Amino acid sequence: MRKINIIYAGGFKSSEKYYREITGEYTKRLSGDFKIENIEIKESDLKTEGKKIIEKLTPGAFKIALCIEGKKLPSEAFASLLYKYATADFIIGSSHGLSDEVKRSADYLLSLSDMTFTHRLARVILLEQIYRAYTIETGKTYHK
């Protein structure tokens, strides 16, 4: 079973239950092949967030920071990258972004798009892309 840790600053607000529902749905769909752990860091200033994120990184995991200056990948290439590693840490910053220290600690910088997304929506998009990668690698019919 593959392990994915999603380390992020700032959780869902109680009025945003739809985010919790969709992330829960993708986590459930992936539960047969992936153990997904959501690790929330309290949103604060950039330096403090960065320090807390680095403390939560898993030794030996492939660390992927989501940031605008990262590399954009088609879904097939993302699937290949994801399936190279048994354990991956995905890092999503708050509305402040990610500190340079966090970016330097990452093995890979990944951009979801040239567009800017809220950190809450980035989690949904990331989980959808992980699910898409799973369907690509396993030959399921979801991917088109």
C-alpha positions as CSV (number, residue, x, y, z in Angstrom):
1,M,0.0,0.0,0.0
2,R,1.3,3.5,-0.9
3,K,1.4,6.2,1.7
4,I,0.5,9.8,0.9
5,N,0.7,12.6,3.4
6,I,-0.9,15.9,2.5
7,I,0.6,18.6,4.7
8,Y,-1.3,21.9,4.5
9,A,-1.7,25.2,6.3
10,G,-5.3,26.1,7.2
11,G,-8.2,23.7,7.4
12,F,-11.7,23.9,6.1
13,K,-14.1,26.3,7.8
14,S,-17.3,24.8,9.3
15,S,-19.3,26.5,6.6
16,E,-17.3,24.8,3.9
17,K,-18.5,21.2,4.4
18,Y,-18.6,20.6,0.6
19,Y,-14.7,20.7,0.7
20,R,-14.7,18.1,3.4
21,E,-17.2,15.9,1.5
22,I,-15.3,15.9,-1.8
23,T,-11.9,15.3,-0.2
24,G,-13.5,12.5,1.9
25,E,-15.0,11.0,-1.3
26,Y,-11.6,10.9,-3.1
27,T,-9.9,9.6,0.0
28,K,-12.5,6.8,0.2
29,R,-12.0,5.9,-3.5
30,L,-8.2,5.6,-3.0
31,S,-8.4,3.7,0.3
32,G,-7.7,0.3,-1.3
33,D,-4.3,1.3,-2.7
34,F,-3.3,4.4,-0.7
35,K,-3.2,5.3,2.9
36,I,-3.8,9.1,2.9
37,E,-3.1,11.2,5.9
38,N,-4.1,14.8,6.1
39,I,-1.8,16.9,8.3
40,E,-3.1,20.3,9.1
41,I,-0.7,23.1,10.2
42,K,-2.3,26.1,11.8
43,E,-2.3,29.1,9.5
44,S,0.0,31.9,10.7
45,D,2.8,33.9,9.3
46,L,4.9,32.4,6.4
47,K,8.1,31.8,8.5
48,T,6.1,30.0,11.3
49,E,4.1,28.0,8.8
50,G,7.3,26.9,7.0
51,K,9.0,25.8,10.2
52,K,5.9,23.8,11.2
53,I,5.6,22.2,7.7
54,I,9.2,21.1,7.7
55,E,8.8,19.5,11.2
56,K,5.9,17.4,9.7
57,L,7.8,16.1,6.7
58,T,8.3,12.3,6.6
59,P,11.9,11.1,6.6
60,G,12.5,9.2,3.4
61,A,9.3,10.3,1.7
62,F,9.4,12.0,-1.8
63,K,8.5,15.6,-1.0
64,I,6.4,17.5,-3.5
65,A,5.6,21.2,-2.9
66,L,2.7,22.7,-4.8
67,C,3.6,26.2,-5.9
68,I,3.0,28.4,-8.9
69,E,6.6,28.3,-10.1
70,G,6.7,24.5,-10.1
71,K,6.6,22.2,-13.1
72,K,3.3,21.6,-14.8
73,L,2.7,17.9,-15.8
74,P,0.1,16.2,-17.8
75,S,-1.9,13.6,-15.8
76,E,0.0,10.6,-17.3
77,A,3.4,12.1,-16.3
78,F,2.1,12.9,-12.8
79,A,0.9,9.3,-12.5
80,S,4.4,8.0,-13.5
81,L,6.0,10.3,-11.0
82,L,3.6,9.4,-8.2
83,Y,4.0,5.7,-8.7
84,K,7.8,5.8,-8.5
85,Y,7.6,6.3,-4.7
86,A,6.0,4.3,-1.9
87,T,5.6,7.3,0.3
88,A,5.0,10.9,-0.8
89,D,4.5,14.1,1.1
90,F,2.5,16.8,-0.7
91,I,2.9,20.3,0.7
92,I,0.3,23.0,0.3
93,G,0.8,26.4,1.7
94,S,-1.8,28.8,3.0
95,S,-2.8,32.0,1.3
96,H,0.7,33.2,2.1
97,G,2.2,30.5,-0.2
98,L,5.3,28.5,0.8
99,S,8.5,29.8,2.4
100,D,11.7,29.5,0.4
101,E,12.9,27.1,3.1
102,V,10.0,24.7,2.4
103,K,10.6,24.9,-1.3
104,R,14.3,24.1,-0.8
105,S,13.3,21.1,1.3
106,A,11.1,19.6,-1.4
107,D,12.4,17.1,-3.9
108,Y,10.0,18.4,-6.6
109,L,8.1,21.6,-7.2
110,L,4.7,21.0,-8.9
111,S,2.3,23.5,-10.3
112,L,-1.4,22.6,-10.7
113,S,-1.9,25.4,-13.1
114,D,-0.9,28.9,-14.1
115,M,-4.1,30.0,-12.3
116,T,-4.2,30.7,-8.6
117,F,-6.4,28.5,-6.4
118,T,-7.3,28.7,-2.7
119,H,-5.3,26.3,-0.6
120,R,-8.6,24.5,0.2
121,L,-9.4,24.0,-3.5
122,A,-5.8,22.9,-4.2
123,R,-6.4,20.0,-1.8
124,V,-9.5,18.9,-3.8
125,I,-7.6,19.3,-7.1
126,L,-4.6,17.3,-5.8
127,L,-6.8,14.5,-4.5
128,E,-8.6,14.3,-7.8
129,Q,-5.3,14.1,-9.7
130,I,-4.0,11.4,-7.3
131,Y,-7.2,9.5,-8.1
132,R,-6.8,10.1,-11.8
133,A,-3.2,8.8,-11.5
134,Y,-4.5,5.7,-9.8
135,T,-6.9,5.0,-12.6
136,I,-4.3,5.6,-15.2
137,E,-1.8,3.2,-13.5
138,T,-4.5,0.5,-12.9
139,G,-6.3,0.8,-16.2
140,K,-9.6,1.9,-14.7
141,T,-12.1,3.8,-16.9
142,Y,-12.2,7.1,-15.1
143,H,-9.3,8.7,-17.0
144,K,-10.0,10.2,-20.5
